[in-house]
Amino acid sequence: MFENIGEIVVLFWRTLRALPFAWRQRRKIFEQFFEIGNASLLMVCILSFFIGAVTALQTGPVLVERSMSSAVGGIVGIAMAKELAPVIMAILIAGRIGSAMAAEIGSMRVYQEIDALRTMNINPIHYLVLPRLVAIAIALPMLVVFAILVGWFGGAVVAEANNHIAIPFQAFFSDLRDIVEVKDVANGVFKSFCFALIIGSVSCHQGLATIGGPRGIGRSVTKAVVNSIVLIVIFDYVLTRVLLK
Amino acid sequence: MMNDLANNRSGVGLQVRGLHKSFDGQEVLKGVDLEVMPGEIFVIMGPSGSGKSVLLKHLIGLEAPDAGEILINGELIQPDEIAGKYRMAMVFQSGALLNSLTVGENVGLYLAEHRLKSSEEIEEIVMKNLEAVGLKDAANKMPSELSGGMKKRVAIARALVVEPQLILYDEPTSELDPLSAIVIGEEILELKHRTRVTSLIVSHDRDLAFGVADRIAFINEGRIVTVGTPDELKHSGDPLVQKFLHADFKHEPQTQSL
């Protein structure tokens, strides 16, 4: 994986330089954006509800037992906003969208469609990579905001419904508001933006680097997902450390 | 730049000097030299694996040579400059149509992406070129709905839209029945007479080569063995060329004794 880091950075830099052409590719950006939202929204909703719920379930009884029930809302709020929603949604998107990006570009590479673009003097980075990277960089942070809200809701539902916690809905959100600040949500959204750039760059690079036939496409898809997840986890630590200051 | 290109409609002359290319230590092109005249139909024939398609990819800038030169109209050109400096088109062996676009969008892709025409003009040009290859009704179909021969004709229509100065065909009749192969051959000739484009065809289809070529080069193991008109090639003294030209399938049934 790490031998490809240089190539991924070069691809990312070339895509950044192509940003002035993004408006020309707006139709494709919108198509990709719709694809990402359409493919992921329901899954994001289910996943984040239960992550919020299980966080409340794990922490609630312990804290209530120690007369710290007012901390449950804050813990679920902070955990969802700063860590769980950005990281788990990024992993979900790497699996659903990163794999699709690598497969689509990979098959275009194998079946000479990218060569055909180049013979028409159409830059594959402008035509294929730029729309995908811009779309995922907008879509993932939006999905994460949605996931944070649904996760909080999931935590609040369990906190009220579970007999060992039994914190009323309003009290949960009141405690959450006391602890969670706008900058905590912004922190998570910024992390998800960085993760989106990682997923887009790694997956598009893997697609463009595909060699061989259908087996090569399969290998690229696997590598795109695995490499994205590894980099997400590593960058999660780095970004958390930097944003702590 | 694009306007200069658009105004220049004449076919280009092409020279290749000492082209070498290796992949993973295996030398595929071992010093290829050839010259193609403007407006000529030049066919490169040879057995499978002789380096024909690799040579073609060098000529359109998809591969960079390890050594050697490519000159267009006498001017030395780098591989990454080719597509930007000259209007070239390649008809790939598989057609290489973009599967996510309709046939019409594929044909109009060059004009749409370079914003050379309005969408109404593009539609008109697309229909005109699809009509030229007999596929006017296929504009809204997806490539997956087309047969192999239709895909190749769409690929030719896509190449025509570029109004190329040099058009490269990679095995244009492979996987086609003889009747479809004749249609493709006629398209190639018709295009030459209509636009004076320089055409370079890589093929091992003897009927196509002798039917359309002004000159034929025979390539074997990465080297050009001989170049000449179809008549000259037929009378070539090279045993390999003669063997290739006259190879025929003969099955001798085994006699079984009772």
Interface residues (C-beta under 8 A of the other chain):
Chain A: R24 E104 S107 M108 Y111 Q112 E113 D115 A116 L117 R118 T119 M120 N121 I122 Y127
Chain B: K57 I60 G61 L62 A83 G84 M88 A89 M90 F92 S94 A96 L97 L98 N99 S100 L109 Y110 E113 H114 R115 V162
